[in-house]
């Protein structure tokens, strides 16, 4: 699993899959536009929601959960990176949310 920066994510988020693994209550306020929301605990039963042929950028609040999920996805045959700093860093950079 690679850690990518917020600027790298900004360049890739419209072409790669962005997977937000935060809980429902965490995403009510904001998400990266176009992100797929699958809470970490539901990932195993919802892998079919992800395209195995497109890279995935995994996002959480601060980067801890997303690192674990990216590792698991890579082991399952996906290509996944985690965004350093999570949504906290994305918001701090003033980038768009929905």
C-alpha positions in Angstrom: 0.0 0.0 0.0 1.2 3.4 -0.9 0.5 6.6 1.0 -0.4 9.5 -1.3 -0.6 13.1 -0.5 -3.6 15.4 -0.7 -2.3 17.1 -3.8 -1.8 13.7 -5.5 -5.4 12.7 -4.5 -6.7 16.0 -5.9 -5.1 15.1 -9.3 -6.5 11.6 -9.3 -9.9 11.8 -7.6 -11.9 12.3 -10.8 -10.4 9.3 -12.5 -9.7 6.8 -9.7 -12.2 5.4 -7.3 -12.3 7.2 -4.0 -13.5 5.0 -1.2 -14.6 6.7 2.0 -14.5 4.1 4.9 -15.8 6.4 7.6 -19.0 5.7 9.5 -22.4 7.0 8.4 -22.4 9.8 11.0 -19.0 10.9 9.8 -19.9 11.4 6.2 -23.1 13.3 6.8 -21.2 16.6 6.8 -18.8 16.0 4.0 -17.2 13.7 1.5 -14.9 14.1 -1.5 -17.2 14.6 -4.5 -17.8 11.3 -6.3 -16.6 9.2 -3.4 -18.0 5.7 -2.8 -19.1 5.4 0.9 -18.6 1.9 2.4 -18.0 1.9 6.1 -15.0 -0.1 7.1 -17.1 -2.8 8.8 -19.2 -3.4 5.7 -16.3 -3.7 3.2 -16.2 -7.5 3.2 -19.8 -7.8 2.1 -19.6 -4.9 -0.4 -16.4 -5.6 -2.4 -18.6 -6.0 -5.5 -19.3 -2.2 -5.3 -15.7 -1.6 -6.3 -14.2 -1.9 -9.8 -11.1 -4.2 -9.6 -9.7 -2.6 -12.8 -9.5 0.9 -11.5 -7.2 2.2 -8.8 -8.7 3.0 -5.4 -7.8 5.9 -3.1 -9.0 5.0 0.4 -10.0 7.8 2.7 -11.0 8.1 6.4 -10.9 10.9 9.0 -7.2 10.9 9.7 -5.6 8.1 7.7 -5.5 5.2 10.2 -8.5 3.1 9.1 -7.8 3.8 5.4 -4.3 2.4 5.7 -5.7 -0.9 7.0 -8.4 -1.0 4.3 -5.9 -0.3 1.5 -3.7 -3.1 2.8 -6.7 -5.5 2.8 -7.8 -4.4 -0.7 -4.3 -4.9 -2.1 -4.3 -8.4 -0.6 -7.6 -9.1 -2.3 -6.2 -8.2 -5.7 -7.2 -4.5 -5.9 -4.8 -1.6 -6.4 -5.3 0.7 -3.4 -3.5 3.7 -1.9 -4.4 5.6 1.3 -4.5 9.4 1.5 -2.2 10.8 4.2 -4.0 12.9 6.7 -7.5 11.8 5.6 -10.5 14.1 5.3 -8.9 16.3 8.0 -6.1 17.2 5.6 -8.4 17.4 2.6 -10.5 20.0 4.4 -7.5 21.9 5.7 -6.3 22.3 2.1 -9.7 23.9 1.3 -10.6 21.3 -1.3 -14.2 20.6 -2.4 -16.6 18.4 -0.5 -20.2 17.6 -1.0 
